[in-house]
Amino acid sequence: MYFQPEIETMPREELFQLQLERIGETLRNAYENVPFYRQQFDEAGVRPEDFRSFEDLQRFPFLVKQDMRDAYPYGLFARPNKDVARIHASSGTTGQATVVGHTAADLRNWGDCFARGIAMVGGSADSTLQVSYGYGLFTGGLGAHAGGEAMGCTVIPTSSGNTKRQVQMMRDLGTDILACTPSYALFIADTAIEMGYDPAKDFKISAGIFGAEPCSQNMRDEISEKLGIQYCDVYGLSEVMGPGVAMECAERNGLHIAEDHFYCEILDPDTLAPVPDGEWGELVITTLTRECCPLVRYRTRDVTRIISEPCACGRTHRKIDKLRGRTDDMLILRGVNVFPSQIEQVITSFEEVVPHYQIVLSTRGPLDHIEVQVETVPEFPFDEVRKLEDLRKRLAAELKGNLQIAVDVKIVEPKTIARSEGKAKRVVDNREAGNR
Ligand SMILES: [Zn+2]
């Protein structure tokens, strides 16, 4: 049920105490061993010994992705080469790659964090874990692999690709738990079905641990149904560790943060002031045990909220909600924060439309005007005006209920909205400059 019961169910007061001690250690490690931090702290006029309470942490400067890029390759390492066991790096698709080093202890902690998720889906040393994340500099494959080994599972390192073989191994070797990206899980499920199997009935698989890319609730449901599994959402990012920073228990209402290894703050993305538990904002992480690359107040740009209510599973570590998006994607419409992912969630719940859409913003008088363009499925009777109007009204009402602001819905014929080979352009912002 638990992988490390004494830690996962530690009384909250003890956990707070542990976090306080470990934040202090992280600040000292950063200040003493990384010239970048020393300079940052000195400029902000703070020293590690100024930290005594969680509030004191707010006096310490943030770390942003650009700092990590600027420090390429070894500028943020707090350990010499002889103590570095492994290097991972982000893909660098949007700029200079970021390089992160791990000591042997860092790697052990990572395996433990991921193994807690394996326990959350009912896994044990008896389980067979198939890792269909890519192996390499990307943290997915080796992160999940370390979790499986820490738990004592039989690990099958298939990596990604060669999907028919994945399916065959999953069936023949009796895979219990699959770990990969959600989109790949769906592809594996569809491939199995095409090959004539019903994985929900014919395969032994009972759980999946999926992360590393955004996934709507509808897609999660589809994956769970097709594979017949418990879906565990895993959060992690290569800068902070990799998969396992937070993992979803069987209660399915949030991801338990590994709070003995990470301290999380949620900040208002505009003012950078902390928000109360339960309110949405940007997730900021301070690592608590990391030796090689300690991170102090790393701004993840991911938007979530803290769920601090006790969890029925018995774990005392607080949870984060499923990510709503990234602050880079957030739109402020008539003073309300809106994420394209919220609109997508509504649209994908309607069978009559396809998941291609565009959000067109303009200025009408002093206000933002929001138009959501959606396409019908090819079978929809597009020339039946009453049916079209009914669909439009239902979509508009659902969107208003979800976003708390009124939007116009424009329904267009199939294949009208431009498709893109890479990242889809979901938002067209024609607002006057002052309103953006
Ligand atoms: Zn729980």
Residues whose N, C-alpha, C, O or C-beta is under 5 A from the ligand:
A	BS01	ZN	C249 E251 C311 C313 R315
